[in-house]
């Protein structure tokens, strides 16, 4: 026999039993993306007109590679969470919702892995 009131059992938990975890992750990644995307656009603008060797040299620098990895990870996590919320809110069938959530995760992982591979390949000169 449970000696907790119904309110005590659900306090702090949202409808998905995760509380505000998604909300805060979405907000943290959006705040992190502000300087990251501004820096990314600045980096690309600085390389405009450079030849292949100069671009490769700049992107293979360790600090630039770490910065680019941060951009990729933060952006993909933000994208995945945002699409998950859209899917959860607007897909009505449970089976379809599960399929779309899995597809969202697989797509996000594929994008992240491809981008991370490209950055590491440039960084290590392979």
TAKA-V476704 format. One record per pair of residues at least 24 apart in sequence whose C-alpha atoms are under 10 Angstrom apart, sorted by the first residue. I is the first residue (numbers start at 1). J is the second residue. D is the distance in whole Angstrom. If there is no record, write none. Layout:
i j d
I J D
I J D
This chain:
i j d
16 88 10
22 78 10
22 81 7
22 82 9
22 84 10
22 85 9
23 81 9
23 82 10
23 85 10
25 77 9
25 78 8
25 81 8
26 74 10
26 77 8
26 78 6
26 79 9
26 80 9
26 81 6
26 82 7
26 85 10
27 78 9
28 74 9
28 78 9
29 73 9
29 74 6
29 75 7
29 76 9
29 77 7
29 78 6
29 79 9
29 81 10
30 74 8
30 75 8
30 77 10
30 78 7
30 79 10
31 74 10
32 70 9
32 71 9
32 74 7
32 75 9
32 78 10
33 70 9
33 71 7
33 72 10
33 73 10
33 74 7
33 75 7
33 78 9
34 71 10
35 71 9
36 67 8
36 68 8
36 70 8
36 71 6
36 72 9
36 74 9
36 75 9
37 68 10
37 71 7
37 72 10
37 74 10
37 75 9
39 67 9
39 68 9
39 71 9
40 64 10
40 67 8
40 68 8
40 71 8
43 68 10
56 122 7
56 123 9
56 125 9
57 122 9
57 123 9
57 125 9
58 122 10
58 123 9
59 119 8
59 120 10
59 122 7
59 123 7
60 119 8
60 120 8
60 121 9
60 122 5
60 123 4
60 124 7
60 125 7
61 122 9
61 123 6
61 124 9
62 120 10
62 122 10
62 123 7
62 124 9
63 123 10
64 119 9
64 123 9
65 116 9
65 119 6
65 120 7
65 121 10
65 122 8
65 123 6
65 124 10
66 119 9
66 120 9
66 123 9
68 115 9
68 116 9
68 119 7
68 120 10
69 112 9
69 115 8
69 116 6
69 117 10
69 119 7
69 120 9
70 116 10
72 111 9
72 112 6
72 113 9
72 115 7
72 116 7
72 119 10
73 108 10
73 109 10
73 111 10
73 112 7
73 113 10
73 115 9
73 116 9
74 112 10
75 108 10
75 112 9
76 105 10
76 107 10
76 108 6
76 109 8
76 110 10
76 111 8
76 112 6
77 105 10
77 108 8
77 109 9
77 112 9
78 108 10
79 104 9
79 108 8
80 104 7
80 105 7
80 106 10
80 107 9
80 108 6
80 109 9
81 105 9
81 108 10
83 108 10
